[in-house]
Each structure stands twice: as C-alpha cells, then as structure tokens.
Amino acid sequence: MKVKKFVAPSMPEAMKMIRAELGNDAVILNSKVVRKGGFLGLFTKKNIEVIAAVDPQPARQSADRKKEVSSFSTSFLAEKKREEDAELLQELKELKMMLKQLSTNVRAGFSHYPGPLNEVHHLLATQEVSAPLVQEIMADLLDRWYTNGGNATEKQVFAWAKEIIKEKLSPLPFGGISFQKKYINVVGPTGVGKTTTLAKIAAHCVLHHRKNIAFITTDTYRIAAIDQLKTYAKILNVPLEVCYNLQDFHEAKKKLSDRDIVLIDTAGRNFRHPQYVKDLQSIIDFDEEMETFLVFALTAKYDDMKAIYEQFSLIPIDRFIFTKLDETTRYGAMLNLMMEYKVGASYLTNGQNVPDDMMEASVEHIINMLFGVERV
C-alpha cells in the first residue's frame, strides 16, 4: 500500500491533490488542521494536512465494501469537522485574552516596541509628553528602526528621538527679546512669577546689552506687586509708570519715548475669567511695536495650561516663558504646548534670584531637559 501526506489550504484542494497523484481509489486515513508562518504566534495561516493511501494493485471491491468505505469516510470527516470547530473556538478565545491583556498593558503604560525603543517610550511617558505626540515620535522611530534593519544601539535610538523632536521644534521661534520692538509685555495668570521674570529680563537688558529701559505696570490690583516692581526699578535706577486705563498707558508711552526698551507688567488674575483679558485690552495698546510673552509655571496641570492659552489667545502671543523649572521633574508640558499651538519659547526660569536663574530658551535646552542631559 502506498501512503502519502498532503498539505493544502482547504480540504477540496487536498482532495484534488490526492486524486491527481493517487487516483480515485485512494482512501483518506487521517486529516487535521495545521498552522504555518505567522509572527510571535499571531497571524498564522491555517492548512489541512491529509494522510491518504492507495493499493497499487487494488482488487475489485464489492458494492457493499465501497459503501462501507464511503460511510466510514463520511463519519470520519464529520468528526474532524467537529474537532476543527472546537479548535477554532479555542483559538478565538485565546486571541480575545491576548487582546484584552494587550489593552490592559497599554492602559498601564507598558509598551511593546522592539529593542531600545521601549526605553524612549517610557521616558516620554514619564515626562508627560502627550499621547498623540508620543505616537508621532514613536512612529518616526519605528520607521528609522526598520530602515536600519532593526539593528541599533540604545544610544543611537535616543539620538534619533532627539533628532525627531528637533525637527518638530525647529520651525518655531526661540530666544529672548529681539530688541526689534520697544515694548515688552508679560502676561499670564496669578502666581506664575511674571513680575520676577520681568525684573530678570530688565536686568539682562541693562547689564548685558546696556539698554536704557523703563517699567510700566498695569497691576493695580495688588499693592505688593507695585512695591515689588518699584524696588527693582530703584535697584536698576530706571523709571516706573503705573497705568489704570488706556489713557494712562498712552501718557506713559509719551513720558518714556526716549527709552530703548519699556517692560510692561500686568495683573495676575483668575485665568478662567474672560473679563481679565478684556481688561488687558482696555488698558494696553497691543500694536506692532510690542512683543508679548505668555508665562506658564511648569508646576501647573497641563489641562489648566491649555485653558490659560485659550483665554490669552485673544491677544497676540509671540512666545512662551516657562517658570518654576526647579520645582518639577516633568518637562513634557513645554513640548506639548509648543507643538499644539505652534508657539516657541523665549525664556526658562528656575528660581527667584534676579538677574540669575534665567536662560534664553533654545531647542537644545528643551531636548536636553526632556532626556535628562540637562537640568537648569
């Protein structure tokens, strides 16, 4: 008797192969489902494996014998069909369990990226970079990983990640005041350090650029704020004008017409009240001679930062200032804000010391802080 194994995508195709090689007198001895190919146990291809046999010199079978063989084959195929169905149900159950586990891992912050890409993903998540932005960065990283044949060191992968973020940030404006405009306006909610930051910028203008400066304050809600700015003005030996309305502001501009730079301090109010921004518009003339910086404290919640921007976007915002970097270890909010609103950064501050504890923002500083190379 000649016995041979056949593998085909389906039973009908297997039968064709059997008839072609063994003839119509061949008998099926066994059949089962087998799987080939795939990746990590997933996406395998189902095939049918059939064991068939034929007698090289078949004797003439009686009609009863043929009927017996036919009945046996039918029963055998029916049983195998039941086994295949049970196997398929089990595979579906296992697949559902795998998908459920994968979903749980994603929610828990685990990633399944190849090699050192996992480390980059973990770092970005720890730094609280937004999920959509993380996905963009990881997609670019995967492209580079597979283009490189899936062979790169952790150092190389981190270098790629930095390059990707640099490409995203590079179109945005960075750096301190341009000295192309006379009026420098600093706005933001209460408690972010606007007055102290303005004093640092003023000292920078006087000490490093020898500019003839002055202060204007519209923060008439807090006596302490006026006194604080008066102290800085006295130390720097520069004038200070207090403005309660738009007319006062125009008068102050006339008085300070001989100054190179005029720095404007605004009141810190509850950012959830749109009236605050409208009050600013009624006091300050936001014209083409003015640069306006919106100040964020990195200790704030990111959702609150977004709400702050939405309120202040009613006035032209040139760049962001990020304060209180020394009070947190999470810097992803800077990247999130700049990428979401396409606004660059001017200064980064990390303490209360004037004129120290401030640096001009740059793409390199942002990247180094995110990846832990630099802590200002």
C-alpha positions, 0 to 999 in steps of 0.5 A, spaced: 500 500 500 502 506 498 501 512 503 502 519 502 501 526 506 498 532 503 498 539 505 493 544 502 489 550 504 482 547 504 480 540 504 477 540 496 484 542 494 487 536 498 482 532 495 484 534 488 491 533 490 490 526 492 486 524 486 491 527 481 497 523 484 493 517 487 487 516 483 480 515 485 481 509 489 485 512 494 482 512 501 483 518 506 486 515 513 487 521 517 486 529 516 487 535 521 488 542 521 495 545 521 498 552 522 504 555 518 508 562 518 505 567 522 509 572 527 510 571 535 504 566 534 499 571 531 497 571 524 498 564 522 495 561 516 491 555 517 492 548 512 489 541 512 494 536 512 491 529 509 494 522 510 491 518 504 493 511 501 492 507 495 493 499 493 497 499 487 494 493 485 487 494 488 482 488 487 475 489 485 471 491 491 464 489 492 458 494 492 457 493 499 465 494 501 465 501 497 459 503 501 462 501 507 468 505 505 464 511 503 460 511 510 466 510 514 469 516 510 463 520 511 463 519 519 470 520 519 470 527 516 464 529 520 468 528 526 474 532 524 469 537 522 467 537 529 474 537 532 476 543 527 470 547 530 472 546 537 479 548 535 477 554 532 473 556 538 479 555 542 483 559 538 478 565 538 478 565 545 485 565 546 486 571 541 480 575 545 485 574 552 491 576 548 487 582 546 484 584 552 491 583 556 494 587 550 489 593 552 490 592 559 498 593 558 497 599 554 492 602 559 498 601 564 503 604 560 507 598 558 509 598 551 511 593 546 516 596 541 522 592 539 529 593 542 531 600 545 525 603 543 521 601 549 526 605 553 524 612 549 517 610 550 517 610 557 521 616 558 516 620 554 511 617 558 514 619 564 515 626 562 508 627 560 509 628 553 502 627 550 499 621 547 498 623 540 505 626 540 508 620 543 505 616 537 508 621 532 515 620 535 514 613 536 512 612 529 518 616 526 522 611 530 519 605 528 520 607 521 528 609 522 528 602 526 526 598 520 530 602 515 536 600 519 534 593 519 532 593 526 539 593 528 541 599 533 544 601 539 540 604 545 544 610 544 543 611 537 535 610 538 535 616 543 539 620 538 534 619 533 528 621 538 532 627 539 533 628 532 525 627 531 523 632 536 528 637 533 525 637 527 518 638 530 521 644 534 525 647 529 520 651 525 518 655 531 521 661 534 526 661 540 530 666 544 529 672 548 527 679 546 529 681 539 530 688 541 526 689 534 520 692 538 520 697 544 515 694 548 515 688 552 509 685 555 508 679 560 502 676 561 499 670 564 495 668 570 496 669 578 502 666 581 506 664 575 512 669 577 511 674 571 513 680 575 520 676 577 521 674 570 520 681 568 525 684 573 530 678 570 529 680 563 530 688 565 536 686 568 539 682 562 537 688 558 541 693 562 547 689 564 548 685 558 546 689 552 546 696 556 539 698 554 536 704 557 529 701 559 523 703 563 517 699 567 510 700 566 505 696 570 498 695 569 497 691 576 493 695 580 490 690 583 495 688 588 499 693 592 505 688 593 506 687 586 507 695 585 512 695 591 515 689 588 516 692 581 518 699 584 524 696 588 527 693 582 526 699 578 530 703 584 535 697 584 536 698 576 535 706 577 530 706 571 523 709 571 516 706 573 509 708 570 503 705 573 497 705 568 489 704 570 486 705 563 488 706 556 489 713 557 494 712 562 498 707 558 498 712 552 501 718 557 506 713 559 508 711 552 509 719 551 513 720 558 518 714 556 519 715 548 526 716 549 527 709 552 530 703 548 526 698 551 519 699 556 517 692 560 510 692 561 507 688 567 500 686 568 495 683 573 495 676 575 488 674 575 483 668 575 485 665 568 478 662 567 475 669 567 474 672 560 473 679 563 481 679 565 483 679 558 478 684 556 481 688 561 488 687 558 485 690 552 482 696 555 488 698 558 494 696 553 495 698 546 497 691 543 500 694 536 506 692 532 511 695 536 510 690 542 512 683 543 508 679 548 510 673 552 505 668 555 508 665 562 506 658 564 509 655 571 511 648 569 508 646 576 501 647 573 496 641 570 497 641 563 489 641 562 489 648 566 495 650 561 491 649 555 485 653 558 490 659 560 492 659 552 485 659 550 483 665 554 490 669 552 489 667 545 485 673 544 491 677 544 497 676 540 502 671 543 509 671 540 512 666 545 512 662 551 516 663 558 516 657 562 517 658 570 518 654 576 523 649 572 526 647 579 520 645 582 518 639 577 521 633 574 516 633 568 518 637 562 513 634 557 508 640 558 513 645 554 513 640 548 506 639 548 504 646 548 509 648 543 507 643 538 499 644 539 499 651 538 505 652 534 508 657 539 516 657 541 519 659 547 523 665 549 525 664 556 526 658 562 526 660 569 528 656 575 528 660 581 527 667 584 534 670 584 534 676 579 538 677 574 540 669 575 536 663 574 534 665 567 536 662 560 534 664 553 530 658 551 533 654 545 531 647 542 537 644 545 535 646 552 528 643 551 531 636 548 536 636 553 531 637 559 526 632 556 532 626 556 535 628 562 542 631 559 540 637 562 537 640 568 537 648 569 
